[in-house]
Amino acid sequence: MRTPEEIDYELLDKCLISEDARAPLSRALSYLPNVVIDFVIENCVFISPGKDDRGIYIATGDFRLKQKQCLIILPNMLWSKNRKTIAFVVAHEVAHAYKKHGFKSFEDSDLVLNGKRERDADKQAILWLRPHFTGSFKECMYKSWQLS
């Protein structure tokens, strides 16, 4: 199992996130199995604008994007949530990447397929996180934390 500090070092040039998000992201990833962490480091780029950022421009030739298959975009508001919620949301989004759930568009209207993918990502996240957290993950699911 890797420490959050080791993961942070490995992600150093693979993220476009604010400084205050680095430690919570690395901590959340540290709960995942090593094979999943390896997948993330090899295949994913995390993007999370800082609280004062109005937007982010990323050129397709950006060195962080080369050879990467997945962009995981996390809202800045996530980093103020509790450790369990942060871990669940990160694990849920990593599960989409790890399981190669496709992405068509933000307006994708296939509700059945989208619902299946969301439940699948929820189940995978819970499977990965169950050894580290007690109680239900219900409060972390279905983006309910975004409404508070």
Chimera marker file (.cmm) of the C-alpha trace (Angstrom):
<marker_set name="trace">
<marker id="1" x="0.000" y="0.000" z="0.000" r="1" g="1" b="0" radius="0.5"/>
<marker id="2" x="1.362" y="3.399" z="-0.974" r="1" g="1" b="0" radius="0.5"/>
<marker id="3" x="1.360" y="6.376" z="1.328" r="1" g="1" b="0" radius="0.5"/>
<marker id="4" x="-0.381" y="9.600" z="0.308" r="1" g="1" b="0" radius="0.5"/>
<marker id="5" x="3.052" y="11.256" z="0.142" r="1" g="1" b="0" radius="0.5"/>
<marker id="6" x="4.327" y="8.648" z="-2.335" r="1" g="1" b="0" radius="0.5"/>
<marker id="7" x="1.225" y="9.050" z="-4.478" r="1" g="1" b="0" radius="0.5"/>
<marker id="8" x="1.490" y="12.836" z="-4.373" r="1" g="1" b="0" radius="0.5"/>
<marker id="9" x="5.066" y="12.592" z="-5.629" r="1" g="1" b="0" radius="0.5"/>
<marker id="10" x="4.061" y="10.227" z="-8.451" r="1" g="1" b="0" radius="0.5"/>
<marker id="11" x="1.215" y="12.537" z="-9.482" r="1" g="1" b="0" radius="0.5"/>
<marker id="12" x="3.310" y="15.697" z="-9.284" r="1" g="1" b="0" radius="0.5"/>
<marker id="13" x="3.403" y="16.365" z="-13.019" r="1" g="1" b="0" radius="0.5"/>
<marker id="14" x="0.174" y="14.545" z="-13.847" r="1" g="1" b="0" radius="0.5"/>
<marker id="15" x="-2.384" y="16.867" z="-12.278" r="1" g="1" b="0" radius="0.5"/>
<marker id="16" x="-3.871" y="20.243" z="-12.918" r="1" g="1" b="0" radius="0.5"/>
<marker id="17" x="-5.260" y="20.844" z="-9.458" r="1" g="1" b="0" radius="0.5"/>
<marker id="18" x="-4.929" y="23.507" z="-6.820" r="1" g="1" b="0" radius="0.5"/>
<marker id="19" x="-2.343" y="23.096" z="-4.084" r="1" g="1" b="0" radius="0.5"/>
<marker id="20" x="-5.026" y="22.667" z="-1.420" r="1" g="1" b="0" radius="0.5"/>
<marker id="21" x="-6.464" y="19.708" z="-3.367" r="1" g="1" b="0" radius="0.5"/>
<marker id="22" x="-3.216" y="17.746" z="-3.671" r="1" g="1" b="0" radius="0.5"/>
<marker id="23" x="-3.169" y="16.202" z="-0.191" r="1" g="1" b="0" radius="0.5"/>
<marker id="24" x="-6.861" y="15.183" z="-0.140" r="1" g="1" b="0" radius="0.5"/>
<marker id="25" x="-6.565" y="13.670" z="-3.633" r="1" g="1" b="0" radius="0.5"/>
<marker id="26" x="-3.454" y="11.691" z="-2.707" r="1" g="1" b="0" radius="0.5"/>
<marker id="27" x="-5.057" y="10.531" z="0.544" r="1" g="1" b="0" radius="0.5"/>
<marker id="28" x="-8.186" y="9.390" z="-1.330" r="1" g="1" b="0" radius="0.5"/>
<marker id="29" x="-6.118" y="7.486" z="-3.873" r="1" g="1" b="0" radius="0.5"/>
<marker id="30" x="-4.097" y="5.817" z="-1.104" r="1" g="1" b="0" radius="0.5"/>
<marker id="31" x="-7.200" y="3.834" z="-0.091" r="1" g="1" b="0" radius="0.5"/>
<marker id="32" x="-7.312" y="2.126" z="-3.493" r="1" g="1" b="0" radius="0.5"/>
<marker id="33" x="-5.547" y="-1.142" z="-4.341" r="1" g="1" b="0" radius="0.5"/>
<marker id="34" x="-2.015" y="-0.745" z="-5.718" r="1" g="1" b="0" radius="0.5"/>
<marker id="35" x="-3.027" y="-2.095" z="-9.128" r="1" g="1" b="0" radius="0.5"/>
<marker id="36" x="-5.630" y="0.673" z="-9.377" r="1" g="1" b="0" radius="0.5"/>
<marker id="37" x="-3.153" y="3.322" z="-8.222" r="1" g="1" b="0" radius="0.5"/>
<marker id="38" x="-0.752" y="2.105" z="-10.923" r="1" g="1" b="0" radius="0.5"/>
<marker id="39" x="-3.559" y="2.402" z="-13.485" r="1" g="1" b="0" radius="0.5"/>
<marker id="40" x="-4.337" y="5.948" z="-12.334" r="1" g="1" b="0" radius="0.5"/>
<marker id="41" x="-0.714" y="7.070" z="-12.487" r="1" g="1" b="0" radius="0.5"/>
<marker id="42" x="-0.234" y="5.600" z="-15.947" r="1" g="1" b="0" radius="0.5"/>
<marker id="43" x="-3.558" y="6.572" z="-17.495" r="1" g="1" b="0" radius="0.5"/>
<marker id="44" x="-5.259" y="9.468" z="-15.735" r="1" g="1" b="0" radius="0.5"/>
<marker id="45" x="-4.928" y="13.217" z="-15.392" r="1" g="1" b="0" radius="0.5"/>
<marker id="46" x="-6.869" y="14.987" z="-12.642" r="1" g="1" b="0" radius="0.5"/>
<marker id="47" x="-8.223" y="18.468" z="-13.172" r="1" g="1" b="0" radius="0.5"/>
<marker id="48" x="-9.730" y="20.581" z="-10.419" r="1" g="1" b="0" radius="0.5"/>
<marker id="49" x="-9.764" y="24.348" z="-10.722" r="1" g="1" b="0" radius="0.5"/>
<marker id="50" x="-8.855" y="26.384" z="-7.679" r="1" g="1" b="0" radius="0.5"/>
<marker id="51" x="-11.579" y="28.294" z="-5.876" r="1" g="1" b="0" radius="0.5"/>
<marker id="52" x="-10.543" y="31.545" z="-7.538" r="1" g="1" b="0" radius="0.5"/>
<marker id="53" x="-10.076" y="30.090" z="-11.017" r="1" g="1" b="0" radius="0.5"/>
<marker id="54" x="-12.688" y="31.107" z="-13.532" r="1" g="1" b="0" radius="0.5"/>
<marker id="55" x="-11.551" y="28.511" z="-16.000" r="1" g="1" b="0" radius="0.5"/>
<marker id="56" x="-8.617" y="26.456" z="-17.147" r="1" g="1" b="0" radius="0.5"/>
<marker id="57" x="-7.065" y="26.309" z="-20.594" r="1" g="1" b="0" radius="0.5"/>
<marker id="58" x="-5.222" y="23.119" z="-21.461" r="1" g="1" b="0" radius="0.5"/>
<marker id="59" x="-3.529" y="22.630" z="-24.803" r="1" g="1" b="0" radius="0.5"/>
<marker id="60" x="-3.920" y="19.152" z="-26.241" r="1" g="1" b="0" radius="0.5"/>
<marker id="61" x="-0.132" y="18.967" z="-26.455" r="1" g="1" b="0" radius="0.5"/>
<marker id="62" x="0.275" y="19.602" z="-22.712" r="1" g="1" b="0" radius="0.5"/>
<marker id="63" x="2.885" y="17.192" z="-21.379" r="1" g="1" b="0" radius="0.5"/>
<marker id="64" x="0.486" y="15.969" z="-18.690" r="1" g="1" b="0" radius="0.5"/>
<marker id="65" x="-1.939" y="14.722" z="-21.324" r="1" g="1" b="0" radius="0.5"/>
<marker id="66" x="0.518" y="12.790" z="-23.464" r="1" g="1" b="0" radius="0.5"/>
<marker id="67" x="-0.121" y="9.056" z="-23.405" r="1" g="1" b="0" radius="0.5"/>
<marker id="68" x="-3.076" y="9.497" z="-21.039" r="1" g="1" b="0" radius="0.5"/>
<marker id="69" x="-6.448" y="7.936" z="-21.658" r="1" g="1" b="0" radius="0.5"/>
<marker id="70" x="-8.592" y="9.574" z="-19.005" r="1" g="1" b="0" radius="0.5"/>
<marker id="71" x="-9.336" y="13.039" z="-17.712" r="1" g="1" b="0" radius="0.5"/>
<marker id="72" x="-10.966" y="13.081" z="-14.305" r="1" g="1" b="0" radius="0.5"/>
<marker id="73" x="-12.469" y="16.460" z="-13.545" r="1" g="1" b="0" radius="0.5"/>
<marker id="74" x="-13.317" y="17.112" z="-9.918" r="1" g="1" b="0" radius="0.5"/>
<marker id="75" x="-15.118" y="20.196" z="-8.602" r="1" g="1" b="0" radius="0.5"/>
<marker id="76" x="-13.282" y="22.517" z="-6.249" r="1" g="1" b="0" radius="0.5"/>
<marker id="77" x="-16.138" y="22.232" z="-3.728" r="1" g="1" b="0" radius="0.5"/>
<marker id="78" x="-15.218" y="18.568" z="-3.189" r="1" g="1" b="0" radius="0.5"/>
<marker id="79" x="-12.058" y="19.397" z="-1.236" r="1" g="1" b="0" radius="0.5"/>
<marker id="80" x="-14.016" y="20.986" z="1.620" r="1" g="1" b="0" radius="0.5"/>
<marker id="81" x="-16.023" y="17.797" z="2.221" r="1" g="1" b="0" radius="0.5"/>
<marker id="82" x="-15.211" y="15.075" z="4.732" r="1" g="1" b="0" radius="0.5"/>
<marker id="83" x="-12.548" y="12.441" z="4.075" r="1" g="1" b="0" radius="0.5"/>
<marker id="84" x="-15.076" y="9.696" z="3.322" r="1" g="1" b="0" radius="0.5"/>
<marker id="85" x="-16.935" y="11.780" z="0.736" r="1" g="1" b="0" radius="0.5"/>
<marker id="86" x="-13.711" y="12.841" z="-0.971" r="1" g="1" b="0" radius="0.5"/>
<marker id="87" x="-12.504" y="9.233" z="-1.070" r="1" g="1" b="0" radius="0.5"/>
<marker id="88" x="-15.821" y="8.000" z="-2.442" r="1" g="1" b="0" radius="0.5"/>
<marker id="89" x="-16.098" y="10.611" z="-5.191" r="1" g="1" b="0" radius="0.5"/>
<marker id="90" x="-12.482" y="10.071" z="-6.282" r="1" g="1" b="0" radius="0.5"/>
<marker id="91" x="-12.895" y="6.267" z="-6.188" r="1" g="1" b="0" radius="0.5"/>
<marker id="92" x="-16.199" y="6.530" z="-8.090" r="1" g="1" b="0" radius="0.5"/>
<marker id="93" x="-14.618" y="8.577" z="-10.891" r="1" g="1" b="0" radius="0.5"/>
<marker id="94" x="-11.546" y="6.325" z="-10.982" r="1" g="1" b="0" radius="0.5"/>
<marker id="95" x="-13.912" y="3.339" z="-11.250" r="1" g="1" b="0" radius="0.5"/>
<marker id="96" x="-15.413" y="4.836" z="-14.419" r="1" g="1" b="0" radius="0.5"/>
<marker id="97" x="-11.913" y="5.090" z="-15.901" r="1" g="1" b="0" radius="0.5"/>
<marker id="98" x="-10.749" y="1.698" z="-14.631" r="1" g="1" b="0" radius="0.5"/>
<marker id="99" x="-13.835" y="-0.057" z="-15.985" r="1" g="1" b="0" radius="0.5"/>
<marker id="100" x="-13.563" y="1.871" z="-19.259" r="1" g="1" b="0" radius="0.5"/>
<marker id="101" x="-17.036" y="3.322" z="-19.086" r="1" g="1" b="0" radius="0.5"/>
<marker id="102" x="-17.508" y="5.279" z="-22.270" r="1" g="1" b="0" radius="0.5"/>
<marker id="103" x="-18.393" y="8.935" z="-22.556" r="1" g="1" b="0" radius="0.5"/>
<marker id="104" x="-20.546" y="10.215" z="-25.380" r="1" g="1" b="0" radius="0.5"/>
<marker id="105" x="-21.540" y="13.710" z="-24.372" r="1" g="1" b="0" radius="0.5"/>
<marker id="106" x="-22.855" y="15.756" z="-21.487" r="1" g="1" b="0" radius="0.5"/>
<marker id="107" x="-26.285" y="15.482" z="-23.100" r="1" g="1" b="0" radius="0.5"/>
<marker id="108" x="-26.159" y="11.685" z="-23.377" r="1" g="1" b="0" radius="0.5"/>
<marker id="109" x="-29.780" y="10.624" z="-23.115" r="1" g="1" b="0" radius="0.5"/>
<marker id="110" x="-29.317" y="6.889" z="-22.601" r="1" g="1" b="0" radius="0.5"/>
<marker id="111" x="-30.632" y="6.959" z="-19.044" r="1" g="1" b="0" radius="0.5"/>
<marker id="112" x="-30.598" y="3.187" z="-18.641" r="1" g="1" b="0" radius="0.5"/>
<marker id="113" x="-26.953" y="2.848" z="-19.654" r="1" g="1" b="0" radius="0.5"/>
<marker id="114" x="-25.921" y="5.914" z="-17.652" r="1" g="1" b="0" radius="0.5"/>
<marker id="115" x="-27.736" y="4.608" z="-14.584" r="1" g="1" b="0" radius="0.5"/>
<marker id="116" x="-26.040" y="1.236" z="-14.955" r="1" g="1" b="0" radius="0.5"/>
<marker id="117" x="-22.608" y="2.868" z="-15.241" r="1" g="1" b="0" radius="0.5"/>
<marker id="118" x="-23.244" y="5.050" z="-12.196" r="1" g="1" b="0" radius="0.5"/>
<marker id="119" x="-24.374" y="2.089" z="-10.075" r="1" g="1" b="0" radius="0.5"/>
<marker id="120" x="-21.405" y="0.055" z="-11.315" r="1" g="1" b="0" radius="0.5"/>
<marker id="121" x="-18.974" y="2.847" z="-10.377" r="1" g="1" b="0" radius="0.5"/>
<marker id="122" x="-20.672" y="3.217" z="-6.976" r="1" g="1" b="0" radius="0.5"/>
<marker id="123" x="-20.354" y="-0.519" z="-6.295" r="1" g="1" b="0" radius="0.5"/>
<marker id="124" x="-16.703" y="-0.583" z="-7.337" r="1" g="1" b="0" radius="0.5"/>
<marker id="125" x="-15.874" y="2.464" z="-5.203" r="1" g="1" b="0" radius="0.5"/>
<marker id="126" x="-17.546" y="0.862" z="-2.184" r="1" g="1" b="0" radius="0.5"/>
<marker id="127" x="-15.685" y="-2.397" z="-2.780" r="1" g="1" b="0" radius="0.5"/>
<marker id="128" x="-12.360" y="-0.552" z="-2.820" r="1" g="1" b="0" radius="0.5"/>
<marker id="129" x="-13.163" y="1.663" z="0.177" r="1" g="1" b="0" radius="0.5"/>
<marker id="130" x="-15.036" y="-0.753" z="2.463" r="1" g="1" b="0" radius="0.5"/>
<marker id="131" x="-11.855" y="-1.892" z="4.287" r="1" g="1" b="0" radius="0.5"/>
<marker id="132" x="-11.067" y="1.722" z="5.219" r="1" g="1" b="0" radius="0.5"/>
<marker id="133" x="-14.432" y="3.194" z="6.241" r="1" g="1" b="0" radius="0.5"/>
<marker id="134" x="-17.353" y="2.118" z="8.388" r="1" g="1" b="0" radius="0.5"/>
<marker id="135" x="-21.023" y="2.773" z="7.871" r="1" g="1" b="0" radius="0.5"/>
<marker id="136" x="-22.984" y="3.563" z="4.766" r="1" g="1" b="0" radius="0.5"/>
<marker id="137" x="-21.725" y="5.414" z="1.726" r="1" g="1" b="0" radius="0.5"/>
<marker id="138" x="-25.255" y="6.574" z="0.926" r="1" g="1" b="0" radius="0.5"/>
<marker id="139" x="-24.541" y="10.199" z="1.851" r="1" g="1" b="0" radius="0.5"/>
<marker id="140" x="-21.643" y="10.166" z="-0.621" r="1" g="1" b="0" radius="0.5"/>
<marker id="141" x="-23.645" y="8.753" z="-3.526" r="1" g="1" b="0" radius="0.5"/>
<marker id="142" x="-25.713" y="10.348" z="-6.257" r="1" g="1" b="0" radius="0.5"/>
<marker id="143" x="-23.920" y="13.652" z="-5.891" r="1" g="1" b="0" radius="0.5"/>
<marker id="144" x="-26.163" y="14.591" z="-2.949" r="1" g="1" b="0" radius="0.5"/>
<marker id="145" x="-23.201" y="16.361" z="-1.339" r="1" g="1" b="0" radius="0.5"/>
<marker id="146" x="-23.218" y="18.863" z="-4.212" r="1" g="1" b="0" radius="0.5"/>
<marker id="147" x="-26.615" y="20.136" z="-3.140" r="1" g="1" b="0" radius="0.5"/>
<marker id="148" x="-25.586" y="21.111" z="0.375" r="1" g="1" b="0" radius="0.5"/>
<link id1="1" id2="2" r="1" g="1" b="0" radius="0.2"/>
<link id1="2" id2="3" r="1" g="1" b="0" radius="0.2"/>
<link id1="3" id2="4" r="1" g="1" b="0" radius="0.2"/>
<link id1="4" id2="5" r="1" g="1" b="0" radius="0.2"/>
<link id1="5" id2="6" r="1" g="1" b="0" radius="0.2"/>
<link id1="6" id2="7" r="1" g="1" b="0" radius="0.2"/>
<link id1="7" id2="8" r="1" g="1" b="0" radius="0.2"/>
<link id1="8" id2="9" r="1" g="1" b="0" radius="0.2"/>
<link id1="9" id2="10" r="1" g="1" b="0" radius="0.2"/>
<link id1="10" id2="11" r="1" g="1" b="0" radius="0.2"/>
<link id1="11" id2="12" r="1" g="1" b="0" radius="0.2"/>
<link id1="12" id2="13" r="1" g="1" b="0" radius="0.2"/>
<link id1="13" id2="14" r="1" g="1" b="0" radius="0.2"/>
<link id1="14" id2="15" r="1" g="1" b="0" radius="0.2"/>
<link id1="15" id2="16" r="1" g="1" b="0" radius="0.2"/>
<link id1="16" id2="17" r="1" g="1" b="0" radius="0.2"/>
<link id1="17" id2="18" r="1" g="1" b="0" radius="0.2"/>
<link id1="18" id2="19" r="1" g="1" b="0" radius="0.2"/>
<link id1="19" id2="20" r="1" g="1" b="0" radius="0.2"/>
<link id1="20" id2="21" r="1" g="1" b="0" radius="0.2"/>
<link id1="21" id2="22" r="1" g="1" b="0" radius="0.2"/>
<link id1="22" id2="23" r="1" g="1" b="0" radius="0.2"/>
<link id1="23" id2="24" r="1" g="1" b="0" radius="0.2"/>
<link id1="24" id2="25" r="1" g="1" b="0" radius="0.2"/>
<link id1="25" id2="26" r="1" g="1" b="0" radius="0.2"/>
<link id1="26" id2="27" r="1" g="1" b="0" radius="0.2"/>
<link id1="27" id2="28" r="1" g="1" b="0" radius="0.2"/>
<link id1="28" id2="29" r="1" g="1" b="0" radius="0.2"/>
<link id1="29" id2="30" r="1" g="1" b="0" radius="0.2"/>
<link id1="30" id2="31" r="1" g="1" b="0" radius="0.2"/>
<link id1="31" id2="32" r="1" g="1" b="0" radius="0.2"/>
<link id1="32" id2="33" r="1" g="1" b="0" radius="0.2"/>
<link id1="33" id2="34" r="1" g="1" b="0" radius="0.2"/>
<link id1="34" id2="35" r="1" g="1" b="0" radius="0.2"/>
<link id1="35" id2="36" r="1" g="1" b="0" radius="0.2"/>
<link id1="36" id2="37" r="1" g="1" b="0" radius="0.2"/>
<link id1="37" id2="38" r="1" g="1" b="0" radius="0.2"/>
<link id1="38" id2="39" r="1" g="1" b="0" radius="0.2"/>
<link id1="39" id2="40" r="1" g="1" b="0" radius="0.2"/>
<link id1="40" id2="41" r="1" g="1" b="0" radius="0.2"/>
<link id1="41" id2="42" r="1" g="1" b="0" radius="0.2"/>
<link id1="42" id2="43" r="1" g="1" b="0" radius="0.2"/>
<link id1="43" id2="44" r="1" g="1" b="0" radius="0.2"/>
<link id1="44" id2="45" r="1" g="1" b="0" radius="0.2"/>
<link id1="45" id2="46" r="1" g="1" b="0" radius="0.2"/>
<link id1="46" id2="47" r="1" g="1" b="0" radius="0.2"/>
<link id1="47" id2="48" r="1" g="1" b="0" radius="0.2"/>
<link id1="48" id2="49" r="1" g="1" b="0" radius="0.2"/>
<link id1="49" id2="50" r="1" g="1" b="0" radius="0.2"/>
<link id1="50" id2="51" r="1" g="1" b="0" radius="0.2"/>
<link id1="51" id2="52" r="1" g="1" b="0" radius="0.2"/>
<link id1="52" id2="53" r="1" g="1" b="0" radius="0.2"/>
<link id1="53" id2="54" r="1" g="1" b="0" radius="0.2"/>
<link id1="54" id2="55" r="1" g="1" b="0" radius="0.2"/>
<link id1="55" id2="56" r="1" g="1" b="0" radius="0.2"/>
<link id1="56" id2="57" r="1" g="1" b="0" radius="0.2"/>
<link id1="57" id2="58" r="1" g="1" b="0" radius="0.2"/>
<link id1="58" id2="59" r="1" g="1" b="0" radius="0.2"/>
<link id1="59" id2="60" r="1" g="1" b="0" radius="0.2"/>
<link id1="60" id2="61" r="1" g="1" b="0" radius="0.2"/>
<link id1="61" id2="62" r="1" g="1" b="0" radius="0.2"/>
<link id1="62" id2="63" r="1" g="1" b="0" radius="0.2"/>
<link id1="63" id2="64" r="1" g="1" b="0" radius="0.2"/>
<link id1="64" id2="65" r="1" g="1" b="0" radius="0.2"/>
<link id1="65" id2="66" r="1" g="1" b="0" radius="0.2"/>
<link id1="66" id2="67" r="1" g="1" b="0" radius="0.2"/>
<link id1="67" id2="68" r="1" g="1" b="0" radius="0.2"/>
<link id1="68" id2="69" r="1" g="1" b="0" radius="0.2"/>
<link id1="69" id2="70" r="1" g="1" b="0" radius="0.2"/>
<link id1="70" id2="71" r="1" g="1" b="0" radius="0.2"/>
<link id1="71" id2="72" r="1" g="1" b="0" radius="0.2"/>
<link id1="72" id2="73" r="1" g="1" b="0" radius="0.2"/>
<link id1="73" id2="74" r="1" g="1" b="0" radius="0.2"/>
<link id1="74" id2="75" r="1" g="1" b="0" radius="0.2"/>
<link id1="75" id2="76" r="1" g="1" b="0" radius="0.2"/>
<link id1="76" id2="77" r="1" g="1" b="0" radius="0.2"/>
<link id1="77" id2="78" r="1" g="1" b="0" radius="0.2"/>
<link id1="78" id2="79" r="1" g="1" b="0" radius="0.2"/>
<link id1="79" id2="80" r="1" g="1" b="0" radius="0.2"/>
<link id1="80" id2="81" r="1" g="1" b="0" radius="0.2"/>
<link id1="81" id2="82" r="1" g="1" b="0" radius="0.2"/>
<link id1="82" id2="83" r="1" g="1" b="0" radius="0.2"/>
<link id1="83" id2="84" r="1" g="1" b="0" radius="0.2"/>
<link id1="84" id2="85" r="1" g="1" b="0" radius="0.2"/>
<link id1="85" id2="86" r="1" g="1" b="0" radius="0.2"/>
<link id1="86" id2="87" r="1" g="1" b="0" radius="0.2"/>
<link id1="87" id2="88" r="1" g="1" b="0" radius="0.2"/>
<link id1="88" id2="89" r="1" g="1" b="0" radius="0.2"/>
<link id1="89" id2="90" r="1" g="1" b="0" radius="0.2"/>
<link id1="90" id2="91" r="1" g="1" b="0" radius="0.2"/>
<link id1="91" id2="92" r="1" g="1" b="0" radius="0.2"/>
<link id1="92" id2="93" r="1" g="1" b="0" radius="0.2"/>
<link id1="93" id2="94" r="1" g="1" b="0" radius="0.2"/>
<link id1="94" id2="95" r="1" g="1" b="0" radius="0.2"/>
<link id1="95" id2="96" r="1" g="1" b="0" radius="0.2"/>
<link id1="96" id2="97" r="1" g="1" b="0" radius="0.2"/>
<link id1="97" id2="98" r="1" g="1" b="0" radius="0.2"/>
<link id1="98" id2="99" r="1" g="1" b="0" radius="0.2"/>
<link id1="99" id2="100" r="1" g="1" b="0" radius="0.2"/>
<link id1="100" id2="101" r="1" g="1" b="0" radius="0.2"/>
<link id1="101" id2="102" r="1" g="1" b="0" radius="0.2"/>
<link id1="102" id2="103" r="1" g="1" b="0" radius="0.2"/>
<link id1="103" id2="104" r="1" g="1" b="0" radius="0.2"/>
<link id1="104" id2="105" r="1" g="1" b="0" radius="0.2"/>
<link id1="105" id2="106" r="1" g="1" b="0" radius="0.2"/>
<link id1="106" id2="107" r="1" g="1" b="0" radius="0.2"/>
<link id1="107" id2="108" r="1" g="1" b="0" radius="0.2"/>
<link id1="108" id2="109" r="1" g="1" b="0" radius="0.2"/>
<link id1="109" id2="110" r="1" g="1" b="0" radius="0.2"/>
<link id1="110" id2="111" r="1" g="1" b="0" radius="0.2"/>
<link id1="111" id2="112" r="1" g="1" b="0" radius="0.2"/>
<link id1="112" id2="113" r="1" g="1" b="0" radius="0.2"/>
<link id1="113" id2="114" r="1" g="1" b="0" radius="0.2"/>
<link id1="114" id2="115" r="1" g="1" b="0" radius="0.2"/>
<link id1="115" id2="116" r="1" g="1" b="0" radius="0.2"/>
<link id1="116" id2="117" r="1" g="1" b="0" radius="0.2"/>
<link id1="117" id2="118" r="1" g="1" b="0" radius="0.2"/>
<link id1="118" id2="119" r="1" g="1" b="0" radius="0.2"/>
<link id1="119" id2="120" r="1" g="1" b="0" radius="0.2"/>
<link id1="120" id2="121" r="1" g="1" b="0" radius="0.2"/>
<link id1="121" id2="122" r="1" g="1" b="0" radius="0.2"/>
<link id1="122" id2="123" r="1" g="1" b="0" radius="0.2"/>
<link id1="123" id2="124" r="1" g="1" b="0" radius="0.2"/>
<link id1="124" id2="125" r="1" g="1" b="0" radius="0.2"/>
<link id1="125" id2="126" r="1" g="1" b="0" radius="0.2"/>
<link id1="126" id2="127" r="1" g="1" b="0" radius="0.2"/>
<link id1="127" id2="128" r="1" g="1" b="0" radius="0.2"/>
<link id1="128" id2="129" r="1" g="1" b="0" radius="0.2"/>
<link id1="129" id2="130" r="1" g="1" b="0" radius="0.2"/>
<link id1="130" id2="131" r="1" g="1" b="0" radius="0.2"/>
<link id1="131" id2="132" r="1" g="1" b="0" radius="0.2"/>
<link id1="132" id2="133" r="1" g="1" b="0" radius="0.2"/>
<link id1="133" id2="134" r="1" g="1" b="0" radius="0.2"/>
<link id1="134" id2="135" r="1" g="1" b="0" radius="0.2"/>
<link id1="135" id2="136" r="1" g="1" b="0" radius="0.2"/>
<link id1="136" id2="137" r="1" g="1" b="0" radius="0.2"/>
<link id1="137" id2="138" r="1" g="1" b="0" radius="0.2"/>
<link id1="138" id2="139" r="1" g="1" b="0" radius="0.2"/>
<link id1="139" id2="140" r="1" g="1" b="0" radius="0.2"/>
<link id1="140" id2="141" r="1" g="1" b="0" radius="0.2"/>
<link id1="141" id2="142" r="1" g="1" b="0" radius="0.2"/>
<link id1="142" id2="143" r="1" g="1" b="0" radius="0.2"/>
<link id1="143" id2="144" r="1" g="1" b="0" radius="0.2"/>
<link id1="144" id2="145" r="1" g="1" b="0" radius="0.2"/>
<link id1="145" id2="146" r="1" g="1" b="0" radius="0.2"/>
<link id1="146" id2="147" r="1" g="1" b="0" radius="0.2"/>
<link id1="147" id2="148" r="1" g="1" b="0" radius="0.2"/>
</marker_set>
